[in-house]
Amino acid sequence: MRTIQVMNCKWYNATAWYAVYLTKILNQNNHESLLITIPNSIVNRYAKKLGVTYYELPLNSYSLSDFYTCYTEIKRICKEFKPQIVNCHRSENFLLWAFLKKQFDYKLVRTRGDQRLPKNTFLNKYIYQKFSDAFIVTNSRLKQYYQNEMGIQQSKMFTILGGVDTDIFYPKTENKTLLRQEFGFSDTDVVLGVIGRLDRVKGQFESIQAFKKALSQDINQKKKLHLVFVGRNSNFSMQELKDMAIKLALPEKQIHFFDYFDDINQFMNILDVGVISSIGSEAIARVAFEMIACGLPIIGSTVGVMPDILEKDFMFSPANIDEMANLFLQVKDEGFRNRICQSTNSKFRGTGDIYSIYGWTMNDFYQKTMAVYNTLV
């Protein structure tokens, strides 16, 4: 099958990851798939690193000359490549692909992995209902919104959470004790990890406040809680997190800050618990899936896809310091952590049903996507 994946996003966020990896696994499974991106995008750097061929077009530009360039280049690509499926992962430029759809006889798929919802105006409803042959969303909440508010037929709606590259993320227990000792963690310590870009929406500041509260309520000093942050600067810096920890008088030996790790899989494997502290976002929750693939129990806020992968007992309301602190204390119990793993691991492996939202390996990701494409071609 010949497909075009359109990813006109500047940043390498979860939606970009979704499009790039989908292109990669389609090609690995002997389907010809092209990736179309925008110039000067960080997405291109990652696509090149993964060996994915991409074409740059000024898809997001509003200038007439750039629009004409896109129009003529898309026509050329479609004429030469003859795509059977065009999958748009963003809304910008969608109408141009819709306009050319009849001329080049491809099916048009809209994948939505962004938590920001479109307005349910008459025009938006008309565009989505008229031009999309299938709609792929990355969590149940999005599916419910598009069916109930946008009027998308149930037969056109599919939920695919994404996938995890288990060649990169997997349980790695060898030398775990030695590695923990290198970071100053003992076998009795319980280490919580918050991994992700330093963005207000990710809830790092709330995590520090919850950690402060948990420590003030912790009566079991035989097992010490530690909180680790890993992330690169985005709309605030790691120094700002450190300053907050100092202001709250948190013990230096129990809170830790790192910008980057070459082997993030190895680092995830020395943690005891992963924390998805977001107050928004997480329509795909790539880091959560990677942690689960490493065999790591996770707790998280009730945003985005998280209710699809976690039971209520393992979740807290966004930015609710009291609920977060309570869970920080609960995960000190190994039995509680094992309960989380049993739940998430069963969902990670899935049922084998290609139409189930569960099962998140790359093969699952591929099989579920092809099942959608095959209904159209």
N, C-alpha and C positions, 0 to 999 in steps of 0.2 A: 504494500500500500504506500502511496506517495502522499506525504503530509507537509504542510507548512505550519510552523509554530511562530506566532507573532508576539514578541515581547518588547514593547516600547516603553521600558522603564529605565531610568538612569541608574538607579541603585540596585545592588544585588540583594534584594530582600527575598522573602519566602516565595512570592509569586514568580520572581525571576528564576529562583532556584527550581521551582516546579517546571517552568517552561524549558530551561536548559537541560535538566536531567531527563525530562520526557523526550526531548529530541535525541539525547544520547542513547537512551534505552531502545527507542524505536529503531535507530540505526544499527544498534548492536543485534537486534532481532531481525535484521535483513529487510527492514522497511526504509525506503528512502525518505528522509525527513530533513527539511531545511529550517534554519532558525533565522528570522529577520528581526533585527534590533535597530536601535537608533545610534547615531554617531556619538563618540566620546562617552559611552556608557561603561560603567564598571562591569556590567553584565558580560561585555565582550571579553574582558580579561579572564573571567571564569570560564566562559565558553571555550576560549583558546586553550586554557589549562586542561580542560576535559576532552580536548580533541574534537570539539563540535564546530563545524563550519557555519559561519554566519554571514549575513549580508546586512550592511548598514544602509538605512533609508531615513530621511528626516520626517518620520511619521508624525511627530508631535508638533511640527511647525505649522503656523497659520499663514505663512507667506504664500502668495499665488505661485511663485516660481518653485518653491519646495513642494507644494501640492502637485504641481505638474510633474515634477521629478518623480514623486511617489507613484503617481498615476501611470506614467510611461514605464517605469521600472517594474512595477507590479504586473503590468500587462506583459512585459517581456518575460519575466520570471514564470508567469502562469503559462504563457505560450510555449516556452521551452521545457518546463518541468512537468506541466500537466497535473497539478495536484488533484487528488480525490477529496482530501480534507484540508480545510484551512481552519486552524484553531487560534482564535484571538484570546490572549490572556489579559488584555486590558481593553477599556472601552474606547480610548482615543483611536481614531482611524478605522473604527469598526465599520462605519457607513461606507467607506470606500471599498472595502472588501465585499460588503453586501451589494454594492452597486455593480461590481464586476462578477459576482457569483453566477448569474445566469449566462453570461457570455462564455465563461470558462468551465461551466458545469461541475463545480465542486460543491461539497456540502460545507456549511459554515457552522462551526462550533464556538460557543462562547464559554470560556472557563473563567470562573470567578473565585479568586482566592484572596480577595480584599474585603476586610470587615466593614469598610465604608459602604453603606447601602445606597443604591440609586433612588432618586425620588420617584414615587409612583404616579408620575404625571401621565397624561394621555399619550404624549409623544414618546416617552420612554417605553411605555407599555406596547405601543404600536411597533416600535423598532425591534424590541425583544421578541414579541410574538410573531412578527412578520418575517424577520430575516434569519433568526437562529433556527437551525435544524435540530440542534441539541444544546442543552445547557448543562455544564459540569460545574458543580460547586464543591467546596472543600470542607463543609461541615453541615450538620443538620439544621442549624439555625438559618443559614443562608438558603437552604432548600425550602424551608417553611416560608421564608419571606418572599421568595420568587414565585412560589405557587400561590400564596394567599394575597400578596399585595401587587405583584406584577402580572398575575394571571397566566403564568406559564403552565402549559399542560403537563400533567404528571408523567405522561409517556415520553416527554422530552427532557425530563429532569433526571440527573444522575449525580450521586455523591461519591467522590473519590478523594480520600484524605491526603493522598500523596504517598511517598515511599521513603525508605531509608536504605542507604548503601551499606549493606551488612559486611562488605569487604573492608569498610573503613570503621564502622561502629559495631562493636561486638564485645561480649564479656571477656575481660582480660585479667585473670586473677593472679598470674605469676608475678612474683616480686611485689605484690601489693603492699605487704607489711613494710618492706624496705622503702618503697616509694613514699608511703605515708610518713615514714620517719624522716625522709629528706625534707618534707614540708613541715615537720614538727608535730605531726599527728600521731597519737598513740592508738592502740587497739581499743581503748575504752572511750576515745573521743567519738562524737557523732558529728560528722562534717556535712553541712548543708551547702549546696552550690547554686549560685545564680549566674547563668551564662547567657550573654547576649549583648547586643550593642547598647551603649549608654544613651538611652532615650527615655524621656519621662514616661512614655507609655508603657515601658517595661517594668516599672514599679520598684526600681532599686532603692529609692529613698524610703519607700514604705517598708521594704524588707529590713532595712537598718532599724527603723523604729520598732518593728515587730520583734526583732532580735533583742533589742534593749529591754522590751517588756518581758520577753520570755526569760531572759537571764534574771530579771528581778523576781520572777515567780518560780524559778527552778530550785527545787529542794533536794534534788539528787545530784550532788556534786561529785559522785564517783564517776559519772559520765558527763564530760564537759561538752557543751555545744560549741561548734565553730561555724562561722559563716564566711564563705568565700565568694568573691565577685571576680568574674572574668569577662572582659569586654573592651572593645575599642571605643574611643571617644566618638560621640555622634552630636547630640545637642547639649551635652554637658560633659565634663571631664572626670576622670577617675579621681583627680585631686579633690573635686567637690564632694565625692563620696567619703573620701578620707577625712575631709574637714568636718563632715557631719558626724562621723564616728568619734572624732576627737571632742566635738561639742557635746555629744551625749555621754562622754566619759566611758566609752566601751573599752574593755580590756584589750590591749594590743595583741596579746597572744591568742585571742579567740576570734579576731576578725582579720581577713586577709584580702589583698587586692592584687590582681594580675591583669596585664593588658592583653596577653596573647600566649598561646601555646602551639608549638608546631604539631604536637601529637595530642589533640584534644580528646581523642578516644581514650588514651592512657590516663589523662587527667580525670575524665568522667569516671573511670573505673576505680579511682581512689576515694571518690566521694561516697557518702552513705545515703544521701538524699538529694535529689534534684528539686529545685524550687522554680516554678513558673509564676512569677509574681506580677504579671502584667495587669494593668488597669484598663487596657484596651488591646486591640490588635489580636494576634494569635489565631487568625483565620485558618492558618495551616499549622503553626507550632512546630516548626522543623526541629528546634533544639529538644523539645519534649520527646519527639519520636526517636531522636538519636540517643537520648538518655535511656529510654525504654529498651532500645536495641542493645545497649550496654548492660542490660539487666539491672538498671538502677531504679529504685522506687522513686516516684515523683509525687509532689503535691502541687496544687495550682489554683489559680483564681477561676471563677466561673465565666470566663470570656471566651469568645470564638469557638474553637473546636474542642476546648478542654472538657466540657460536659459529655462529649462523645467518647472520651478516652478515660475519664476518671469517675469513680463513684462519688456520691455526695459527701461521704465521710472523709474523703481525702481532698476536699476543696474548701476554699474560703471566698467570701465576697470580695470583689475588687477594692483594694485600698483599705480593707477592714483590718486594722492593726490588731485588734483583740482576737479575731478569728485566726489570723496568721500566727500570732504568738502561741495560741493554744495548739495549733498543729505542729509548730516547731517543737513544743514540749512532747506531744504525742509520739513523734517519730523517733524519740530517744528509745522507745520500746521496740526491740527487734521483731517481736511478733507482729506489731502494727505494720512495720516496714514490709514484712513478708506477705501480709495480706494485700498490700498495695501491689507488690510484684506479681502475685498470683492473678490478680485482676487484670493488670495491664498486659502481662505476658500473654494471656489467653486472647486478648484483643489484638495484640501484635501479630500473633500467628494466624488469627482468623479462622473461619469455618470452611474455607475452600470454595465458598459461593462467590462467584465473580461479581455479583451484584450487591454483596454485603459491603458495608463501609469498613469492616474489620479485615485485618491482614495488611501490613504496611511494608513488606519487603519490596525491593525493586521489581521482582517478578510479579508480585501482586499488583503493583502500580501499572506495570505493562499490560497484564492480562485484563485488568478492569477497564483501562483506557481502550484497548483493542475491542473489548466487548461493546463499548459505546460506538466506536467507529464502524464496527461491522454491522450495527443496526442501520447505518446510514448508506453504506456502499453495497 
